[in-house]
Amino acid sequence: MTRSNSKSAAALRDNTGRTYVAIEVSSGEFKVDAILAVLVVAKASSITGIEAIVICGQQPTESSLSVVKSEDSGAKIYFVSDQDELISL
């Protein structure tokens, strides 16, 4: 996050063990949070399932979480707090 000057980042591990990473993307009025950005990157690689996603920085919105859950209801989602606690969402 420091190198990219981003406020949040996410990593997604698919059901075959591949890992994808992304940061939030914004340009003018256009904004995609890190969890949706990493989902787009993974879907572009034709994933068939999500094992887990870890987000750090800003906590994702409920709408972003629901998009992930609709993609794979068994996906585990975690948030790393400012105090380095791993919180299951």
PyMOL commands that place a pseudoatom at each C-alpha (Angstrom):
pseudoatom trace, name=CA, resn=MET, resi=1, chain=A, elem=C, hetatm=0, pos=[0.000, 0.000, 0.000]
pseudoatom trace, name=CA, resn=THR, resi=2, chain=A, elem=C, hetatm=0, pos=[2.848, 2.366, 0.746]
pseudoatom trace, name=CA, resn=ARG, resi=3, chain=A, elem=C, hetatm=0, pos=[4.487, 1.899, -2.645]
pseudoatom trace, name=CA, resn=SER, resi=4, chain=A, elem=C, hetatm=0, pos=[1.218, 2.511, -4.492]
pseudoatom trace, name=CA, resn=ASN, resi=5, chain=A, elem=C, hetatm=0, pos=[0.054, 5.242, -2.090]
pseudoatom trace, name=CA, resn=SER, resi=6, chain=A, elem=C, hetatm=0, pos=[-3.196, 3.328, -1.592]
pseudoatom trace, name=CA, resn=LYS, resi=7, chain=A, elem=C, hetatm=0, pos=[-5.527, 3.376, 1.404]
pseudoatom trace, name=CA, resn=SER, resi=8, chain=A, elem=C, hetatm=0, pos=[-6.432, -0.302, 1.057]
pseudoatom trace, name=CA, resn=ALA, resi=9, chain=A, elem=C, hetatm=0, pos=[-5.371, -3.552, -0.586]
pseudoatom trace, name=CA, resn=ALA, resi=10, chain=A, elem=C, hetatm=0, pos=[-6.803, -7.035, -0.960]
pseudoatom trace, name=CA, resn=ALA, resi=11, chain=A, elem=C, hetatm=0, pos=[-5.500, -10.508, -1.731]
pseudoatom trace, name=CA, resn=LEU, resi=12, chain=A, elem=C, hetatm=0, pos=[-7.695, -13.320, -3.049]
pseudoatom trace, name=CA, resn=ARG, resi=13, chain=A, elem=C, hetatm=0, pos=[-6.807, -17.014, -3.047]
pseudoatom trace, name=CA, resn=ASP, resi=14, chain=A, elem=C, hetatm=0, pos=[-8.859, -19.089, -5.470]
pseudoatom trace, name=CA, resn=ASN, resi=15, chain=A, elem=C, hetatm=0, pos=[-9.918, -22.701, -5.075]
pseudoatom trace, name=CA, resn=THR, resi=16, chain=A, elem=C, hetatm=0, pos=[-6.865, -23.932, -7.014]
pseudoatom trace, name=CA, resn=GLY, resi=17, chain=A, elem=C, hetatm=0, pos=[-4.339, -22.127, -4.784]
pseudoatom trace, name=CA, resn=ARG, resi=18, chain=A, elem=C, hetatm=0, pos=[-3.587, -19.168, -7.056]
pseudoatom trace, name=CA, resn=THR, resi=19, chain=A, elem=C, hetatm=0, pos=[-3.341, -15.770, -5.355]
pseudoatom trace, name=CA, resn=TYR, resi=20, chain=A, elem=C, hetatm=0, pos=[-4.319, -12.392, -6.802]
pseudoatom trace, name=CA, resn=VAL, resi=21, chain=A, elem=C, hetatm=0, pos=[-3.729, -8.919, -5.349]
pseudoatom trace, name=CA, resn=ALA, resi=22, chain=A, elem=C, hetatm=0, pos=[-5.193, -5.485, -6.038]
pseudoatom trace, name=CA, resn=ILE, resi=23, chain=A, elem=C, hetatm=0, pos=[-5.542, -2.015, -4.567]
pseudoatom trace, name=CA, resn=GLU, resi=24, chain=A, elem=C, hetatm=0, pos=[-8.431, 0.407, -4.685]
pseudoatom trace, name=CA, resn=VAL, resi=25, chain=A, elem=C, hetatm=0, pos=[-8.764, 2.234, -7.999]
pseudoatom trace, name=CA, resn=SER, resi=26, chain=A, elem=C, hetatm=0, pos=[-10.060, 5.767, -8.375]
pseudoatom trace, name=CA, resn=SER, resi=27, chain=A, elem=C, hetatm=0, pos=[-10.083, 8.379, -11.099]
pseudoatom trace, name=CA, resn=GLY, resi=28, chain=A, elem=C, hetatm=0, pos=[-12.342, 11.376, -10.757]
pseudoatom trace, name=CA, resn=GLU, resi=29, chain=A, elem=C, hetatm=0, pos=[-15.854, 10.105, -10.013]
pseudoatom trace, name=CA, resn=PHE, resi=30, chain=A, elem=C, hetatm=0, pos=[-14.879, 6.482, -10.752]
pseudoatom trace, name=CA, resn=LYS, resi=31, chain=A, elem=C, hetatm=0, pos=[-13.938, 4.400, -7.699]
pseudoatom trace, name=CA, resn=VAL, resi=32, chain=A, elem=C, hetatm=0, pos=[-13.579, 0.647, -7.108]
pseudoatom trace, name=CA, resn=ASP, resi=33, chain=A, elem=C, hetatm=0, pos=[-12.612, -0.583, -3.650]
pseudoatom trace, name=CA, resn=ALA, resi=34, chain=A, elem=C, hetatm=0, pos=[-9.819, -3.138, -3.201]
pseudoatom trace, name=CA, resn=ILE, resi=35, chain=A, elem=C, hetatm=0, pos=[-12.101, -6.142, -2.670]
pseudoatom trace, name=CA, resn=LEU, resi=36, chain=A, elem=C, hetatm=0, pos=[-13.966, -5.564, -5.940]
pseudoatom trace, name=CA, resn=ALA, resi=37, chain=A, elem=C, hetatm=0, pos=[-10.718, -4.775, -7.763]
pseudoatom trace, name=CA, resn=VAL, resi=38, chain=A, elem=C, hetatm=0, pos=[-9.161, -8.083, -6.685]
pseudoatom trace, name=CA, resn=LEU, resi=39, chain=A, elem=C, hetatm=0, pos=[-12.347, -9.926, -7.667]
pseudoatom trace, name=CA, resn=VAL, resi=40, chain=A, elem=C, hetatm=0, pos=[-12.144, -8.399, -11.161]
pseudoatom trace, name=CA, resn=VAL, resi=41, chain=A, elem=C, hetatm=0, pos=[-8.491, -9.438, -11.501]
pseudoatom trace, name=CA, resn=ALA, resi=42, chain=A, elem=C, hetatm=0, pos=[-9.317, -12.989, -10.396]
pseudoatom trace, name=CA, resn=LYS, resi=43, chain=A, elem=C, hetatm=0, pos=[-12.398, -13.266, -12.626]
pseudoatom trace, name=CA, resn=ALA, resi=44, chain=A, elem=C, hetatm=0, pos=[-10.282, -12.126, -15.582]
pseudoatom trace, name=CA, resn=SER, resi=45, chain=A, elem=C, hetatm=0, pos=[-8.223, -15.269, -14.961]
pseudoatom trace, name=CA, resn=SER, resi=46, chain=A, elem=C, hetatm=0, pos=[-11.380, -17.425, -15.067]
pseudoatom trace, name=CA, resn=ILE, resi=47, chain=A, elem=C, hetatm=0, pos=[-11.447, -18.539, -11.423]
pseudoatom trace, name=CA, resn=THR, resi=48, chain=A, elem=C, hetatm=0, pos=[-14.138, -21.050, -10.512]
pseudoatom trace, name=CA, resn=GLY, resi=49, chain=A, elem=C, hetatm=0, pos=[-14.180, -20.469, -6.763]
pseudoatom trace, name=CA, resn=ILE, resi=50, chain=A, elem=C, hetatm=0, pos=[-12.796, -18.384, -3.910]
pseudoatom trace, name=CA, resn=GLU, resi=51, chain=A, elem=C, hetatm=0, pos=[-11.070, -19.879, -0.892]
pseudoatom trace, name=CA, resn=ALA, resi=52, chain=A, elem=C, hetatm=0, pos=[-10.467, -16.612, 0.954]
pseudoatom trace, name=CA, resn=ILE, resi=53, chain=A, elem=C, hetatm=0, pos=[-9.940, -12.868, 0.644]
pseudoatom trace, name=CA, resn=VAL, resi=54, chain=A, elem=C, hetatm=0, pos=[-7.901, -10.704, 3.031]
pseudoatom trace, name=CA, resn=ILE, resi=55, chain=A, elem=C, hetatm=0, pos=[-8.386, -6.931, 3.063]
pseudoatom trace, name=CA, resn=CYS, resi=56, chain=A, elem=C, hetatm=0, pos=[-6.243, -4.367, 4.841]
pseudoatom trace, name=CA, resn=GLY, resi=57, chain=A, elem=C, hetatm=0, pos=[-6.554, -0.618, 5.135]
pseudoatom trace, name=CA, resn=GLN, resi=58, chain=A, elem=C, hetatm=0, pos=[-10.157, 0.479, 4.714]
pseudoatom trace, name=CA, resn=GLN, resi=59, chain=A, elem=C, hetatm=0, pos=[-12.888, -1.985, 5.602]
pseudoatom trace, name=CA, resn=PRO, resi=60, chain=A, elem=C, hetatm=0, pos=[-15.016, -2.962, 2.570]
pseudoatom trace, name=CA, resn=THR, resi=61, chain=A, elem=C, hetatm=0, pos=[-18.617, -1.850, 2.185]
pseudoatom trace, name=CA, resn=GLU, resi=62, chain=A, elem=C, hetatm=0, pos=[-21.515, -4.232, 2.738]
pseudoatom trace, name=CA, resn=SER, resi=63, chain=A, elem=C, hetatm=0, pos=[-22.366, -4.008, -0.962]
pseudoatom trace, name=CA, resn=SER, resi=64, chain=A, elem=C, hetatm=0, pos=[-18.853, -5.135, -1.921]
pseudoatom trace, name=CA, resn=LEU, resi=65, chain=A, elem=C, hetatm=0, pos=[-19.035, -8.018, 0.549]
pseudoatom trace, name=CA, resn=SER, resi=66, chain=A, elem=C, hetatm=0, pos=[-22.384, -9.098, -0.886]
pseudoatom trace, name=CA, resn=VAL, resi=67, chain=A, elem=C, hetatm=0, pos=[-20.909, -9.161, -4.407]
pseudoatom trace, name=CA, resn=VAL, resi=68, chain=A, elem=C, hetatm=0, pos=[-18.187, -11.544, -3.209]
pseudoatom trace, name=CA, resn=LYS, resi=69, chain=A, elem=C, hetatm=0, pos=[-20.699, -13.707, -1.328]
pseudoatom trace, name=CA, resn=SER, resi=70, chain=A, elem=C, hetatm=0, pos=[-22.930, -13.911, -4.416]
pseudoatom trace, name=CA, resn=GLU, resi=71, chain=A, elem=C, hetatm=0, pos=[-19.902, -15.030, -6.425]
pseudoatom trace, name=CA, resn=ASP, resi=72, chain=A, elem=C, hetatm=0, pos=[-18.997, -17.745, -3.881]
pseudoatom trace, name=CA, resn=SER, resi=73, chain=A, elem=C, hetatm=0, pos=[-21.098, -18.115, -0.746]
pseudoatom trace, name=CA, resn=GLY, resi=74, chain=A, elem=C, hetatm=0, pos=[-18.405, -20.235, 0.917]
pseudoatom trace, name=CA, resn=ALA, resi=75, chain=A, elem=C, hetatm=0, pos=[-15.661, -17.636, 0.507]
pseudoatom trace, name=CA, resn=LYS, resi=76, chain=A, elem=C, hetatm=0, pos=[-13.951, -16.669, 3.759]
pseudoatom trace, name=CA, resn=ILE, resi=77, chain=A, elem=C, hetatm=0, pos=[-13.366, -12.924, 4.073]
pseudoatom trace, name=CA, resn=TYR, resi=78, chain=A, elem=C, hetatm=0, pos=[-10.965, -11.376, 6.567]
pseudoatom trace, name=CA, resn=PHE, resi=79, chain=A, elem=C, hetatm=0, pos=[-10.058, -7.814, 7.479]
pseudoatom trace, name=CA, resn=VAL, resi=80, chain=A, elem=C, hetatm=0, pos=[-6.745, -6.800, 9.045]
pseudoatom trace, name=CA, resn=SER, resi=81, chain=A, elem=C, hetatm=0, pos=[-7.391, -3.980, 11.530]
pseudoatom trace, name=CA, resn=ASP, resi=82, chain=A, elem=C, hetatm=0, pos=[-5.108, -1.067, 12.357]
pseudoatom trace, name=CA, resn=GLN, resi=83, chain=A, elem=C, hetatm=0, pos=[-4.071, -3.049, 15.464]
pseudoatom trace, name=CA, resn=ASP, resi=84, chain=A, elem=C, hetatm=0, pos=[-3.033, -6.014, 13.234]
pseudoatom trace, name=CA, resn=GLU, resi=85, chain=A, elem=C, hetatm=0, pos=[-5.996, -8.120, 14.363]
pseudoatom trace, name=CA, resn=LEU, resi=86, chain=A, elem=C, hetatm=0, pos=[-7.437, -10.572, 11.823]
pseudoatom trace, name=CA, resn=ILE, resi=87, chain=A, elem=C, hetatm=0, pos=[-11.218, -10.158, 11.836]
pseudoatom trace, name=CA, resn=SER, resi=88, chain=A, elem=C, hetatm=0, pos=[-13.568, -12.532, 10.034]
pseudoatom trace, name=CA, resn=LEU, resi=89, chain=A, elem=C, hetatm=0, pos=[-16.255, -10.656, 8.094]
for i in range(1, 89): cmd.bond("trace and resi %d" % i, "trace and resi %d" % (i + 1))
show_as sticks, trace
zoom trace
